[in-house]
């Protein structure tokens, strides 16, 4: 069950706190791959998370949809990914 902290009682305060928290793992890097669907259908990008010095993982594939305005450099994406890798 989820319990919010007393000082982060609204979604806006939680978003502000998450954007200011900078505990980034510097060993985590992303490799971008573009998938092209031809002239009429465009393309999209896949970002694969990798640690320095670690071979490719044979574990499960986890799909994270960050929304329209977020990207791989958002702190919540990096923190969540570093806990999964």
C-alpha positions in Angstrom: 0.0 0.0 0.0 1.2 3.5 -0.8 1.6 6.0 2.0 2.6 9.6 1.1 4.9 11.6 3.3 3.5 14.4 5.3 5.5 17.1 3.5 4.6 15.8 0.0 0.9 15.5 0.3 0.0 16.7 -3.3 1.1 15.4 -6.7 2.5 18.8 -7.5 4.8 18.8 -4.5 5.9 15.2 -5.3 6.7 16.2 -8.9 8.7 19.3 -7.8 10.7 17.2 -5.2 11.4 14.4 -7.8 12.6 16.9 -10.4 15.1 18.5 -7.9 16.5 15.3 -6.4 19.7 14.5 -8.2 21.0 11.1 -7.1 22.1 10.0 -10.5 24.0 6.8 -11.1 26.9 7.8 -13.4 27.6 4.2 -14.5 24.2 4.0 -16.2 24.2 4.9 -19.9 21.6 4.7 -22.6 22.1 3.4 -26.1 19.5 4.8 -28.6 18.2 2.7 -31.4 15.9 4.2 -34.2 13.3 2.0 -35.8 12.2 3.2 -39.2 8.7 2.3 -40.6 9.2 3.7 -44.1 8.3 7.0 -45.7 4.7 7.1 -44.7 4.8 5.8 -41.2 7.8 7.6 -39.6 10.1 6.2 -36.9 10.5 6.0 -33.2 13.5 5.7 -30.8 14.3 3.0 -28.3 16.6 3.7 -25.4 18.4 0.7 -24.0 19.9 1.0 -20.5 23.3 -0.3 -19.8 25.8 -0.2 -17.0 29.5 0.4 -17.6 31.5 -2.8 -17.7 28.4 -5.0 -17.5 27.5 -7.4 -20.3 24.1 -7.3 -21.9 21.4 -8.6 -19.7 19.4 -11.7 -20.6 16.7 -10.8 -18.0 13.1 -9.6 -18.7 12.4 -6.6 -20.9 10.7 -3.8 -19.1 8.9 -1.1 -21.2 8.6 2.3 -19.6 6.4 4.9 -21.3 7.6 8.3 -20.2 4.9 10.4 -21.8 5.0 13.1 -24.4 7.2 15.6 -22.7 9.6 13.3 -20.7 12.8 11.6 -21.9 15.6 9.4 -20.7 17.3 12.4 -18.9 14.4 12.9 -16.5 15.5 12.1 -12.9 12.6 9.7 -12.2 13.3 7.7 -15.3 17.0 7.4 -14.4 16.3 6.5 -10.8 13.8 3.9 -11.7 16.0 2.4 -14.4 19.0 2.3 -12.1 17.1 0.3 -9.6 16.0 -2.2 -12.2 19.3 -2.8 -13.9 
